[in-house]
Amino acid sequence: MKATGDLQLLKSINRSVLLRLVRAQSDLSRARLASLSGLTKSTVSALVRELLDEHWLSEAAAPVAAQGLGRPSTPLNIDSSKRVLVGIELAVDCLRLVCVSLSGVILTQTEEPLRDPQPANACQQVGSLVQRLCRQLDEKQLTLSGVGVCLPGSVDGGLVRLAPNLGWRDLPFSAMLADELGKLGIPAAHIHLQNDADAAALGEYEFGESGDDSLIFVNCDVGVGAGIVLNDRLFTGFLGTAGEIGHSILQVDGPLCSCGRRGCAETFIGASALARPKGVAKGGRYLGVLLQNLDAMFNPHVIVVGGRSCIDHPTLLEMARSAQQAYAQVAGLQAPEVRAARFGVQAAAVGAAALVLHQFLRPLLKESKHVPGN
């Protein structure tokens, strides 16, 4: 990398450090930011001025008196009034769009049927949704920070490796999105693509209140998937297929799955399985088995369960939680916290918006993989 690139990356990292500190603790002064970050006061002052001008930060109207003989300080906070994040879930049967503030408050939300799952047509429909929203943002004088899109499939950089329920394989969908949204003046670097469960996990992580650094989101819908956050990062695996728990085997020689194997979790917990007679009771027990397996493999602090199936079948989560806790008690182990998704059916869309913020807060992630179109 050239020296200018190194300096620009260093500046982005320093900006992200300040943003993360202010998100973690409100009302910090510039002097306190310098102390916590290890940056010089002059560097902090210059970066804070940029972040204020770009509406990432806001400062209190009146300074706060300092202890001792120091000058009064001006508290800094995240500016939740000017910048917005847009997230879109491209589901099997619908598109969900949310516009959220930097603090994760949903400002607007839209849902419409997916008219055609063919990639080009789906991409155009996404573009139409974003275009309508951009007009609203212009009227309200709000600044779009970026667009995140998530879908039910394995995503490797900008490539959709496999989205079986959409019929997609090895599709450069990130480049397609960049071309479509580029017509609206949205830079390719501000467009992000991820698996739906991964995105939902980020939404819980970035906009949650517990600050867990080990969190798993289990998404129960037409298919079943998991998003895994470990040590402040998404764990996506070698080819982006980590968390495809819907195709983990729960019963040898069990029911035939759409993937061609038998006994996959999806054959017990997928939407079609839950719709059968006594399907919810059976699915709840098998979901409990799945949660137990995730606990054994990753030992997370919290497991969040969400998706359309949890809305359609309100007893599913409690059945799964009871089964998972029973396994833990037999082994004399402490079960992780298992709770419902904070954003309900909008969890994946909000998570897609969180993906935008996640990239701003962690600029080194952009260096880790080449994303077509970026």
ROTORDO-781432 format. One record per residue (C-alpha): residue number from 1; residue in three letters; z, y, x. Coordinates in Angstrom, 1 decimal, decimal comma. Last residue first. Layout:
<rs>
{n: NUM&res: ALA&Z: Z&Y: Y&X: X}
...
</rs>
This chain:
<rs>
{n: 374&res: ASN&Z: -4,3&Y: -2,1&X: -15,9}
{n: 373&res: GLY&Z: -7,3&Y: -3,8&X: -17,6}
{n: 372&res: PRO&Z: -6,4&Y: -7,2&X: -16,4}
{n: 371&res: VAL&Z: -2,7&Y: -7,4&X: -15,4}
{n: 370&res: HIS&Z: -2,0&Y: -8,2&X: -11,8}
{n: 369&res: LYS&Z: 1,5&Y: -9,4&X: -11,5}
{n: 368&res: SER&Z: 4,7&Y: -8,4&X: -9,6}
{n: 367&res: GLU&Z: 3,8&Y: -4,8&X: -8,9}
{n: 366&res: LYS&Z: 4,3&Y: -3,6&X: -12,5}
{n: 365&res: LEU&Z: 7,8&Y: -5,2&X: -12,5}
{n: 364&res: LEU&Z: 8,8&Y: -2,9&X: -9,7}
{n: 363&res: PRO&Z: 8,7&Y: 0,0&X: -12,2}
{n: 362&res: ARG&Z: 11,9&Y: -1,3&X: -13,9}
{n: 361&res: LEU&Z: 13,1&Y: 1,4&X: -16,4}
{n: 360&res: PHE&Z: 9,5&Y: 2,3&X: -17,4}
{n: 359&res: GLN&Z: 8,6&Y: -1,3&X: -17,8}
{n: 358&res: HIS&Z: 11,6&Y: -2,1&X: -20,0}
{n: 357&res: LEU&Z: 10,9&Y: 1,0&X: -22,1}
{n: 356&res: VAL&Z: 7,4&Y: -0,4&X: -23,0}
{n: 355&res: LEU&Z: 8,8&Y: -3,9&X: -23,5}
{n: 354&res: ALA&Z: 11,4&Y: -2,3&X: -25,9}
{n: 353&res: ALA&Z: 8,5&Y: -1,5&X: -28,2}
{n: 352&res: ALA&Z: 7,4&Y: -5,1&X: -28,2}
{n: 351&res: GLY&Z: 11,0&Y: -6,0&X: -28,9}
{n: 350&res: VAL&Z: 11,0&Y: -3,8&X: -32,0}
{n: 349&res: ALA&Z: 7,9&Y: -5,8&X: -33,1}
{n: 348&res: ALA&Z: 9,6&Y: -9,1&X: -32,3}
{n: 347&res: ALA&Z: 12,8&Y: -8,3&X: -34,1}
{n: 346&res: GLN&Z: 11,2&Y: -6,7&X: -37,2}
{n: 345&res: VAL&Z: 12,1&Y: -9,7&X: -39,4}
{n: 344&res: GLY&Z: 15,8&Y: -9,0&X: -38,7}
{n: 343&res: PHE&Z: 16,5&Y: -6,2&X: -36,3}
{n: 342&res: ARG&Z: 19,9&Y: -7,4&X: -34,9}
{n: 341&res: ALA&Z: 18,8&Y: -11,0&X: -34,9}
{n: 340&res: ALA&Z: 21,5&Y: -13,4&X: -36,1}
{n: 339&res: ARG&Z: 24,3&Y: -14,7&X: -33,9}
{n: 338&res: VAL&Z: 25,3&Y: -17,5&X: -31,6}
{n: 337&res: GLU&Z: 28,0&Y: -16,8&X: -29,1}
{n: 336&res: PRO&Z: 28,1&Y: -19,5&X: -26,4}
{n: 335&res: ALA&Z: 30,0&Y: -22,7&X: -27,0}
{n: 334&res: GLN&Z: 33,1&Y: -23,3&X: -24,8}
{n: 333&res: LEU&Z: 33,2&Y: -26,9&X: -23,6}
{n: 332&res: GLY&Z: 35,4&Y: -29,9&X: -24,4}
{n: 331&res: ALA&Z: 32,4&Y: -32,2&X: -24,6}
{n: 330&res: VAL&Z: 33,0&Y: -33,1&X: -28,3}
{n: 329&res: GLN&Z: 33,8&Y: -29,4&X: -29,0}
{n: 328&res: ALA&Z: 30,4&Y: -28,3&X: -27,6}
{n: 327&res: TYR&Z: 28,4&Y: -30,7&X: -29,7}
{n: 326&res: ALA&Z: 30,3&Y: -29,6&X: -32,8}
{n: 325&res: GLN&Z: 29,6&Y: -26,0&X: -31,9}
{n: 324&res: GLN&Z: 25,9&Y: -26,7&X: -31,9}
{n: 323&res: ALA&Z: 26,0&Y: -28,4&X: -35,3}
{n: 322&res: SER&Z: 28,0&Y: -25,6&X: -36,9}
{n: 321&res: ARG&Z: 25,7&Y: -23,0&X: -35,4}
{n: 320&res: ALA&Z: 22,6&Y: -24,8&X: -36,7}
{n: 319&res: MET&Z: 23,9&Y: -25,0&X: -40,2}
{n: 318&res: GLU&Z: 25,0&Y: -21,3&X: -40,1}
{n: 317&res: LEU&Z: 21,5&Y: -20,3&X: -38,9}
{n: 316&res: LEU&Z: 19,6&Y: -22,2&X: -41,6}
{n: 315&res: THR&Z: 21,7&Y: -21,0&X: -44,6}
{n: 314&res: PRO&Z: 19,6&Y: -17,9&X: -45,1}
{n: 313&res: HIS&Z: 16,3&Y: -19,8&X: -45,5}
{n: 312&res: ASP&Z: 13,5&Y: -17,3&X: -46,0}
{n: 311&res: ILE&Z: 15,0&Y: -14,7&X: -43,7}
{n: 310&res: CYS&Z: 15,9&Y: -17,2&X: -41,0}
{n: 309&res: SER&Z: 12,4&Y: -18,7&X: -41,3}
{n: 308&res: ARG&Z: 10,9&Y: -15,2&X: -40,7}
{n: 307&res: GLY&Z: 12,3&Y: -15,0&X: -37,2}
{n: 306&res: GLY&Z: 15,8&Y: -14,8&X: -35,7}
{n: 305&res: VAL&Z: 18,4&Y: -16,6&X: -33,6}
{n: 304&res: VAL&Z: 20,3&Y: -14,8&X: -30,9}
{n: 303&res: ILE&Z: 22,0&Y: -16,9&X: -28,2}
{n: 302&res: VAL&Z: 24,7&Y: -15,3&X: -26,2}
{n: 301&res: HIS&Z: 26,5&Y: -15,7&X: -22,9}
{n: 300&res: PRO&Z: 23,8&Y: -18,1&X: -21,7}
{n: 299&res: ASN&Z: 24,5&Y: -21,5&X: -20,1}
{n: 298&res: PHE&Z: 20,9&Y: -22,0&X: -19,1}
{n: 297&res: MET&Z: 20,1&Y: -25,7&X: -19,4}
{n: 296&res: ALA&Z: 23,1&Y: -27,0&X: -21,3}
{n: 295&res: ASP&Z: 23,2&Y: -24,0&X: -23,6}
{n: 294&res: LEU&Z: 19,5&Y: -24,4&X: -24,3}
{n: 293&res: ASN&Z: 20,0&Y: -28,1&X: -25,1}
{n: 292&res: GLN&Z: 22,9&Y: -27,2&X: -27,5}
{n: 291&res: LEU&Z: 20,7&Y: -24,6&X: -29,2}
{n: 290&res: LEU&Z: 18,0&Y: -27,3&X: -29,7}
{n: 289&res: VAL&Z: 20,4&Y: -29,7&X: -31,1}
{n: 288&res: GLY&Z: 21,7&Y: -27,0&X: -33,6}
{n: 287&res: LEU&Z: 18,0&Y: -26,4&X: -34,5}
{n: 286&res: TYR&Z: 17,8&Y: -30,1&X: -35,2}
{n: 285&res: ARG&Z: 20,8&Y: -29,9&X: -37,6}
{n: 284&res: GLY&Z: 19,4&Y: -26,8&X: -39,4}
{n: 283&res: GLY&Z: 16,0&Y: -28,4&X: -39,7}
{n: 282&res: LYS&Z: 17,4&Y: -31,5&X: -41,5}
{n: 281&res: ALA&Z: 19,3&Y: -29,3&X: -43,9}
{n: 280&res: VAL&Z: 16,3&Y: -26,9&X: -44,3}
{n: 279&res: GLY&Z: 13,8&Y: -29,7&X: -44,8}
{n: 278&res: LYS&Z: 15,7&Y: -31,4&X: -47,7}
{n: 277&res: PRO&Z: 12,4&Y: -31,4&X: -49,6}
{n: 276&res: ARG&Z: 9,7&Y: -29,9&X: -47,4}
{n: 275&res: ALA&Z: 9,4&Y: -26,1&X: -46,7}
{n: 274&res: LEU&Z: 11,5&Y: -26,4&X: -43,5}
{n: 273&res: ALA&Z: 8,8&Y: -28,6&X: -42,0}
{n: 272&res: SER&Z: 6,1&Y: -26,1&X: -42,8}
{n: 271&res: ALA&Z: 8,1&Y: -23,2&X: -41,2}
{n: 270&res: GLY&Z: 8,7&Y: -25,0&X: -38,0}
{n: 269&res: ILE&Z: 12,1&Y: -26,6&X: -37,4}
{n: 268&res: PHE&Z: 11,6&Y: -30,4&X: -37,6}
{n: 267&res: THR&Z: 7,9&Y: -30,7&X: -36,4}
{n: 266&res: GLU&Z: 8,4&Y: -27,6&X: -34,3}
{n: 265&res: ALA&Z: 11,0&Y: -29,4&X: -32,2}
{n: 264&res: CYS&Z: 8,4&Y: -31,8&X: -31,0}
{n: 263&res: GLY&Z: 8,7&Y: -35,5&X: -32,0}
{n: 262&res: ARG&Z: 5,2&Y: -36,6&X: -31,3}
{n: 261&res: ARG&Z: 2,5&Y: -35,0&X: -29,1}
{n: 260&res: GLY&Z: -0,9&Y: -33,8&X: -30,2}
{n: 259&res: CYS&Z: -0,1&Y: -30,1&X: -30,1}
{n: 258&res: SER&Z: -0,1&Y: -30,0&X: -33,9}
{n: 257&res: CYS&Z: 2,9&Y: -32,3&X: -33,9}
{n: 256&res: LEU&Z: 3,0&Y: -35,9&X: -35,1}
{n: 255&res: PRO&Z: 6,5&Y: -36,9&X: -36,4}
{n: 254&res: GLY&Z: 8,8&Y: -38,7&X: -34,0}
{n: 253&res: ASP&Z: 7,9&Y: -41,2&X: -31,3}
{n: 252&res: VAL&Z: 10,8&Y: -40,0&X: -29,1}
{n: 251&res: GLN&Z: 12,7&Y: -37,4&X: -31,1}
{n: 250&res: LEU&Z: 13,7&Y: -33,9&X: -29,9}
{n: 249&res: ILE&Z: 10,7&Y: -33,3&X: -27,6}
{n: 248&res: SER&Z: 10,2&Y: -29,8&X: -26,4}
{n: 247&res: HIS&Z: 7,1&Y: -28,3&X: -28,0}
{n: 246&res: GLY&Z: 8,9&Y: -25,6&X: -30,1}
{n: 245&res: ILE&Z: 10,8&Y: -24,8&X: -26,9}
{n: 244&res: GLU&Z: 8,0&Y: -22,8&X: -25,4}
{n: 243&res: GLY&Z: 10,6&Y: -20,8&X: -23,5}
{n: 242&res: ALA&Z: 8,8&Y: -20,7&X: -20,2}
{n: 241&res: THR&Z: 5,0&Y: -20,7&X: -20,7}
{n: 240&res: GLY&Z: 4,2&Y: -17,6&X: -18,6}
{n: 239&res: LEU&Z: 2,3&Y: -19,5&X: -15,9}
{n: 238&res: PHE&Z: 5,1&Y: -19,9&X: -13,4}
{n: 237&res: GLY&Z: 8,0&Y: -19,2&X: -15,8}
{n: 236&res: THR&Z: 8,7&Y: -16,3&X: -18,2}
{n: 235&res: PHE&Z: 12,3&Y: -15,4&X: -17,3}
{n: 234&res: LEU&Z: 12,6&Y: -11,8&X: -18,5}
{n: 233&res: ARG&Z: 14,7&Y: -9,7&X: -16,1}
{n: 232&res: ASP&Z: 18,1&Y: -8,1&X: -16,0}
{n: 231&res: ASN&Z: 19,8&Y: -11,1&X: -14,4}
{n: 230&res: LEU&Z: 18,5&Y: -13,6&X: -16,9}
{n: 229&res: VAL&Z: 16,7&Y: -12,8&X: -20,2}
{n: 228&res: ILE&Z: 15,0&Y: -15,8&X: -22,0}
{n: 227&res: GLY&Z: 12,7&Y: -15,6&X: -24,9}
{n: 226&res: ALA&Z: 12,5&Y: -18,7&X: -27,0}
{n: 225&res: GLY&Z: 9,8&Y: -20,2&X: -29,3}
{n: 224&res: VAL&Z: 9,4&Y: -22,0&X: -32,6}
{n: 223&res: GLY&Z: 6,2&Y: -22,1&X: -34,7}
{n: 222&res: VAL&Z: 5,4&Y: -20,9&X: -38,2}
{n: 221&res: ASP&Z: 8,6&Y: -18,9&X: -37,7}
{n: 220&res: CYS&Z: 11,9&Y: -19,5&X: -35,9}
{n: 219&res: ASN&Z: 12,3&Y: -17,2&X: -32,8}
{n: 218&res: VAL&Z: 15,2&Y: -18,2&X: -30,5}
{n: 217&res: PHE&Z: 16,4&Y: -15,3&X: -28,3}
{n: 216&res: ILE&Z: 18,3&Y: -16,2&X: -25,2}
{n: 215&res: LEU&Z: 20,6&Y: -13,8&X: -23,4}
{n: 214&res: SER&Z: 22,1&Y: -13,7&X: -19,9}
{n: 213&res: ASP&Z: 22,7&Y: -10,2&X: -18,6}
{n: 212&res: ASP&Z: 24,7&Y: -9,2&X: -21,7}
{n: 211&res: GLY&Z: 25,1&Y: -5,5&X: -22,2}
{n: 210&res: SER&Z: 27,0&Y: -5,9&X: -25,5}
{n: 209&res: GLU&Z: 25,5&Y: -3,0&X: -27,4}
{n: 208&res: GLY&Z: 21,9&Y: -4,1&X: -28,0}
{n: 207&res: PHE&Z: 18,8&Y: -1,9&X: -27,6}
{n: 206&res: GLU&Z: 17,6&Y: -3,2&X: -24,2}
{n: 205&res: TYR&Z: 18,8&Y: -6,8&X: -24,5}
{n: 204&res: GLU&Z: 18,1&Y: -7,4&X: -28,2}
{n: 203&res: GLY&Z: 14,7&Y: -5,9&X: -27,9}
{n: 202&res: LEU&Z: 14,0&Y: -7,8&X: -24,7}
{n: 201&res: ALA&Z: 14,8&Y: -11,1&X: -26,4}
{n: 200&res: ALA&Z: 12,4&Y: -10,1&X: -29,2}
{n: 199&res: ALA&Z: 9,6&Y: -9,5&X: -26,7}
{n: 198&res: ASP&Z: 10,1&Y: -12,9&X: -25,1}
{n: 197&res: ALA&Z: 10,0&Y: -14,5&X: -28,5}
{n: 196&res: ASP&Z: 6,8&Y: -12,7&X: -29,3}
{n: 195&res: ASN&Z: 5,0&Y: -13,4&X: -26,1}
{n: 194&res: GLN&Z: 4,0&Y: -10,3&X: -24,2}
{n: 193&res: LEU&Z: 1,4&Y: -7,6&X: -23,8}
{n: 192&res: HIS&Z: 1,9&Y: -4,0&X: -22,5}
{n: 191&res: ILE&Z: -0,1&Y: -0,8&X: -22,9}
{n: 190&res: HIS&Z: 1,0&Y: 2,2&X: -20,9}
{n: 189&res: ALA&Z: -0,9&Y: 1,3&X: -17,8}
{n: 188&res: ALA&Z: -4,1&Y: 1,1&X: -19,9}
{n: 187&res: PRO&Z: -3,7&Y: 4,8&X: -20,7}
{n: 186&res: ILE&Z: -3,7&Y: 5,8&X: -24,4}
{n: 185&res: GLY&Z: -6,5&Y: 8,3&X: -25,1}
{n: 184&res: LEU&Z: -7,3&Y: 6,9&X: -28,6}
{n: 183&res: LYS&Z: -10,5&Y: 5,2&X: -27,4}
{n: 182&res: GLY&Z: -8,3&Y: 3,7&X: -24,6}
{n: 181&res: LEU&Z: -6,6&Y: 1,8&X: -27,4}
{n: 180&res: GLU&Z: -9,6&Y: -0,5&X: -27,9}
{n: 179&res: ASP&Z: -10,5&Y: -0,9&X: -24,2}
{n: 178&res: ALA&Z: -6,9&Y: -1,5&X: -23,1}
{n: 177&res: LEU&Z: -6,4&Y: -3,9&X: -26,0}
{n: 176&res: MET&Z: -9,4&Y: -6,0&X: -24,9}
{n: 175&res: ALA&Z: -8,1&Y: -5,9&X: -21,3}
{n: 174&res: SER&Z: -4,7&Y: -7,2&X: -22,5}
{n: 173&res: PHE&Z: -6,4&Y: -9,9&X: -24,5}
{n: 172&res: PRO&Z: -8,1&Y: -11,6&X: -21,6}
{n: 171&res: LEU&Z: -8,2&Y: -14,9&X: -23,6}
{n: 170&res: ASP&Z: -7,4&Y: -18,2&X: -21,9}
{n: 169&res: ARG&Z: -6,9&Y: -20,0&X: -25,3}
{n: 168&res: TRP&Z: -6,7&Y: -18,6&X: -28,8}
{n: 167&res: GLY&Z: -6,6&Y: -20,6&X: -32,0}
{n: 166&res: LEU&Z: -4,1&Y: -18,3&X: -33,6}
{n: 165&res: ASN&Z: -1,5&Y: -21,0&X: -34,2}
{n: 164&res: PRO&Z: -2,3&Y: -22,5&X: -30,8}
{n: 163&res: ALA&Z: -1,8&Y: -19,3&X: -28,8}
{n: 162&res: LEU&Z: -2,6&Y: -20,5&X: -25,3}
{n: 161&res: ARG&Z: -3,0&Y: -18,8&X: -22,0}
{n: 160&res: VAL&Z: -3,2&Y: -15,3&X: -23,4}
{n: 159&res: LEU&Z: -4,0&Y: -13,3&X: -20,2}
{n: 158&res: GLY&Z: -2,7&Y: -9,9&X: -19,4}
{n: 157&res: GLY&Z: 0,1&Y: -11,1&X: -17,2}
{n: 156&res: ASP&Z: 0,5&Y: -14,7&X: -18,2}
{n: 155&res: VAL&Z: 1,2&Y: -14,8&X: -22,0}
{n: 154&res: SER&Z: 2,1&Y: -18,0&X: -23,8}
{n: 153&res: GLY&Z: 1,6&Y: -17,8&X: -27,5}
{n: 152&res: PRO&Z: 2,9&Y: -16,2&X: -30,7}
{n: 151&res: LEU&Z: 2,0&Y: -12,6&X: -30,3}
{n: 150&res: CYS&Z: 3,4&Y: -9,4&X: -28,8}
{n: 149&res: VAL&Z: 2,0&Y: -5,9&X: -28,4}
{n: 148&res: GLY&Z: 3,7&Y: -3,0&X: -26,7}
{n: 147&res: VAL&Z: 2,4&Y: 0,6&X: -26,9}
{n: 146&res: GLY&Z: 3,4&Y: 3,5&X: -24,7}
{n: 145&res: SER&Z: 5,4&Y: 6,7&X: -24,4}
{n: 144&res: LEU&Z: 4,0&Y: 8,4&X: -27,4}
{n: 143&res: THR&Z: 5,3&Y: 12,0&X: -27,6}
{n: 142&res: LEU&Z: 6,3&Y: 13,5&X: -31,0}
{n: 141&res: GLN&Z: 5,0&Y: 16,7&X: -32,4}
{n: 140&res: LYS&Z: 5,6&Y: 15,6&X: -36,0}
{n: 139&res: GLU&Z: 1,9&Y: 16,1&X: -37,0}
{n: 138&res: ASP&Z: 0,8&Y: 14,6&X: -33,7}
{n: 137&res: LEU&Z: 3,0&Y: 11,5&X: -34,3}
{n: 136&res: GLN&Z: 1,5&Y: 11,1&X: -37,8}
{n: 135&res: ARG&Z: -2,0&Y: 11,2&X: -36,4}
{n: 134&res: CYS&Z: -1,0&Y: 8,7&X: -33,7}
{n: 133&res: LEU&Z: 0,3&Y: 6,3&X: -36,4}
{n: 132&res: ARG&Z: -3,0&Y: 6,1&X: -38,1}
{n: 131&res: GLN&Z: -4,7&Y: 5,4&X: -34,7}
{n: 130&res: VAL&Z: -2,2&Y: 2,8&X: -33,9}
{n: 129&res: LEU&Z: -2,9&Y: 0,9&X: -37,1}
{n: 128&res: SER&Z: -6,6&Y: 1,2&X: -36,6}
{n: 127&res: GLY&Z: -6,4&Y: -0,1&X: -33,0}
{n: 126&res: VAL&Z: -4,4&Y: -3,1&X: -34,1}
{n: 125&res: GLN&Z: -7,1&Y: -3,9&X: -36,6}
{n: 124&res: GLN&Z: -9,7&Y: -3,6&X: -33,9}
{n: 123&res: CYS&Z: -7,8&Y: -6,1&X: -31,7}
{n: 122&res: ALA&Z: -7,6&Y: -8,5&X: -34,6}
{n: 121&res: ASN&Z: -11,3&Y: -8,2&X: -35,1}
{n: 120&res: ALA&Z: -12,1&Y: -8,8&X: -31,4}
{n: 119&res: PRO&Z: -9,6&Y: -11,8&X: -31,2}
{n: 118&res: GLN&Z: -10,7&Y: -13,6&X: -34,3}
{n: 117&res: PRO&Z: -7,6&Y: -13,9&X: -36,4}
{n: 116&res: ASP&Z: -9,1&Y: -11,9&X: -39,3}
{n: 115&res: ARG&Z: -7,4&Y: -9,8&X: -41,9}
{n: 114&res: LEU&Z: -3,9&Y: -10,0&X: -40,6}
{n: 113&res: PRO&Z: -2,0&Y: -8,9&X: -43,6}
{n: 112&res: GLU&Z: -0,1&Y: -5,5&X: -43,4}
{n: 111&res: GLU&Z: 3,3&Y: -4,4&X: -42,3}
{n: 110&res: THR&Z: 4,4&Y: -0,9&X: -41,4}
{n: 109&res: GLN&Z: 7,6&Y: 0,6&X: -39,9}
{n: 108&res: THR&Z: 8,7&Y: 4,1&X: -39,1}
{n: 107&res: LEU&Z: 11,6&Y: 5,6&X: -37,2}
{n: 106&res: ILE&Z: 13,4&Y: 2,5&X: -36,1}
{n: 105&res: VAL&Z: 16,3&Y: 3,5&X: -33,9}
{n: 104&res: GLY&Z: 16,1&Y: 1,8&X: -30,5}
{n: 103&res: SER&Z: 17,7&Y: 4,5&X: -28,3}
{n: 102&res: LEU&Z: 14,3&Y: 5,7&X: -26,9}
{n: 101&res: SER&Z: 13,2&Y: 6,1&X: -30,5}
{n: 100&res: VAL&Z: 11,3&Y: 3,5&X: -32,5}
{n: 99&res: CYS&Z: 7,9&Y: 3,2&X: -34,1}
{n: 98&res: VAL&Z: 7,3&Y: -0,1&X: -35,6}
{n: 97&res: LEU&Z: 4,1&Y: -2,1&X: -36,4}
{n: 96&res: ARG&Z: 3,9&Y: -5,5&X: -38,0}
{n: 95&res: LEU&Z: 0,6&Y: -7,3&X: -38,3}
{n: 94&res: CYS&Z: 0,3&Y: -10,3&X: -40,5}
{n: 93&res: ASP&Z: -0,6&Y: -14,0&X: -41,0}
{n: 92&res: VAL&Z: -0,2&Y: -15,6&X: -37,6}
{n: 91&res: ALA&Z: 1,8&Y: -12,7&X: -36,1}
{n: 90&res: LEU&Z: 0,5&Y: -9,8&X: -34,1}
{n: 89&res: GLU&Z: 3,8&Y: -8,0&X: -33,6}
{n: 88&res: ILE&Z: 3,3&Y: -4,3&X: -32,7}
{n: 87&res: GLY&Z: 5,7&Y: -2,0&X: -30,9}
{n: 86&res: VAL&Z: 5,5&Y: 1,7&X: -30,4}
{n: 85&res: LEU&Z: 7,9&Y: 3,7&X: -28,4}
{n: 84&res: VAL&Z: 8,8&Y: 7,3&X: -29,2}
{n: 83&res: ARG&Z: 9,6&Y: 10,4&X: -27,2}
{n: 82&res: LYS&Z: 10,9&Y: 13,7&X: -28,7}
{n: 81&res: SER&Z: 14,2&Y: 13,2&X: -30,5}
{n: 80&res: SER&Z: 16,0&Y: 10,4&X: -28,7}
{n: 79&res: ASP&Z: 16,5&Y: 12,3&X: -25,5}
{n: 78&res: ILE&Z: 18,8&Y: 10,2&X: -23,3}
{n: 77&res: ASN&Z: 21,9&Y: 12,1&X: -22,3}
{n: 76&res: LEU&Z: 22,9&Y: 14,7&X: -19,7}
{n: 75&res: PRO&Z: 26,2&Y: 16,7&X: -19,6}
{n: 74&res: THR&Z: 26,0&Y: 20,2&X: -18,0}
{n: 73&res: SER&Z: 28,7&Y: 20,8&X: -15,4}
{n: 72&res: PRO&Z: 31,0&Y: 23,8&X: -15,1}
{n: 71&res: ARG&Z: 31,4&Y: 25,0&X: -11,5}
{n: 70&res: GLY&Z: 34,1&Y: 23,3&X: -9,4}
{n: 69&res: LEU&Z: 37,6&Y: 24,7&X: -8,9}
{n: 68&res: GLY&Z: 39,6&Y: 21,7&X: -10,3}
{n: 67&res: GLN&Z: 38,2&Y: 19,6&X: -13,1}
{n: 66&res: ALA&Z: 34,8&Y: 20,8&X: -14,4}
{n: 65&res: ALA&Z: 34,4&Y: 22,8&X: -17,6}
{n: 64&res: VAL&Z: 31,6&Y: 21,4&X: -19,8}
{n: 63&res: PRO&Z: 28,4&Y: 23,3&X: -20,0}
{n: 62&res: ALA&Z: 27,0&Y: 24,3&X: -23,4}
{n: 61&res: ALA&Z: 23,8&Y: 23,2&X: -25,2}
{n: 60&res: ALA&Z: 24,1&Y: 19,6&X: -23,8}
{n: 59&res: GLU&Z: 21,2&Y: 18,3&X: -21,8}
{n: 58&res: SER&Z: 18,3&Y: 16,1&X: -22,9}
{n: 57&res: LEU&Z: 16,6&Y: 13,3&X: -21,0}
{n: 56&res: TRP&Z: 13,3&Y: 11,5&X: -21,3}
{n: 55&res: HIS&Z: 11,7&Y: 14,6&X: -22,8}
{n: 54&res: GLU&Z: 9,0&Y: 15,1&X: -20,0}
{n: 53&res: ASP&Z: 10,5&Y: 18,5&X: -19,0}
{n: 52&res: LEU&Z: 14,0&Y: 17,0&X: -19,0}
{n: 51&res: LEU&Z: 12,9&Y: 14,0&X: -16,9}
{n: 50&res: GLU&Z: 11,2&Y: 16,3&X: -14,4}
{n: 49&res: ARG&Z: 14,3&Y: 18,6&X: -14,1}
{n: 48&res: VAL&Z: 16,4&Y: 15,5&X: -13,7}
{n: 47&res: LEU&Z: 14,2&Y: 14,4&X: -10,8}
{n: 46&res: ALA&Z: 14,5&Y: 17,7&X: -9,0}
{n: 45&res: SER&Z: 18,3&Y: 17,9&X: -9,4}
{n: 44&res: VAL&Z: 18,8&Y: 14,3&X: -8,4}
{n: 43&res: THR&Z: 16,8&Y: 14,8&X: -5,2}
{n: 42&res: SER&Z: 18,7&Y: 18,0&X: -4,4}
{n: 41&res: LYS&Z: 22,0&Y: 16,2&X: -5,0}
{n: 40&res: THR&Z: 21,1&Y: 13,4&X: -2,7}
{n: 39&res: LEU&Z: 20,7&Y: 9,9&X: -4,1}
{n: 38&res: GLY&Z: 23,6&Y: 7,4&X: -3,9}
{n: 37&res: SER&Z: 23,0&Y: 6,6&X: -7,5}
{n: 36&res: LEU&Z: 26,6&Y: 6,9&X: -8,7}
{n: 35&res: SER&Z: 27,5&Y: 10,0&X: -6,7}
{n: 34&res: ALA&Z: 24,2&Y: 11,7&X: -7,4}
{n: 33&res: LEU&Z: 24,5&Y: 11,0&X: -11,1}
{n: 32&res: ARG&Z: 28,1&Y: 12,4&X: -11,1}
{n: 31&res: ALA&Z: 26,8&Y: 15,6&X: -9,6}
{n: 30&res: ARG&Z: 24,0&Y: 15,8&X: -12,1}
{n: 29&res: SER&Z: 26,5&Y: 15,4&X: -14,9}
{n: 28&res: LEU&Z: 26,9&Y: 12,3&X: -17,0}
{n: 27&res: ASP&Z: 27,3&Y: 12,7&X: -20,8}
{n: 26&res: SER&Z: 26,5&Y: 9,2&X: -21,8}
{n: 25&res: GLN&Z: 27,0&Y: 6,0&X: -19,7}
{n: 24&res: ALA&Z: 24,7&Y: 3,0&X: -19,6}
{n: 23&res: ARG&Z: 21,6&Y: 5,0&X: -20,8}
{n: 22&res: VAL&Z: 22,4&Y: 7,7&X: -18,3}
{n: 21&res: LEU&Z: 22,6&Y: 5,2&X: -15,4}
{n: 20&res: ARG&Z: 19,4&Y: 3,5&X: -16,5}
{n: 19&res: LEU&Z: 17,5&Y: 6,8&X: -16,6}
{n: 18&res: LEU&Z: 18,8&Y: 7,8&X: -13,2}
{n: 17&res: VAL&Z: 17,7&Y: 4,5&X: -11,6}
{n: 16&res: SER&Z: 14,4&Y: 4,7&X: -13,3}
{n: 15&res: ARG&Z: 13,7&Y: 8,1&X: -11,8}
{n: 14&res: ASN&Z: 14,6&Y: 6,7&X: -8,3}
{n: 13&res: ILE&Z: 12,3&Y: 3,8&X: -8,8}
{n: 12&res: SER&Z: 9,4&Y: 6,0&X: -9,9}
{n: 11&res: LYS&Z: 10,0&Y: 8,3&X: -6,9}
{n: 10&res: LEU&Z: 9,9&Y: 5,3&X: -4,6}
{n: 9&res: LEU&Z: 6,7&Y: 4,0&X: -6,2}
{n: 8&res: GLN&Z: 5,1&Y: 7,4&X: -5,7}
{n: 7&res: LEU&Z: 6,2&Y: 7,5&X: -2,1}
{n: 6&res: ASP&Z: 4,9&Y: 4,1&X: -1,4}
{n: 5&res: GLY&Z: 1,6&Y: 4,9&X: -3,1}
{n: 4&res: THR&Z: 1,3&Y: 8,0&X: -0,9}
{n: 3&res: ALA&Z: 2,0&Y: 5,9&X: 2,2}
{n: 2&res: LYS&Z: -0,8&Y: 3,5&X: 1,2}
{n: 1&res: MET&Z: 0,0&Y: 0,0&X: 0,0}
</rs>
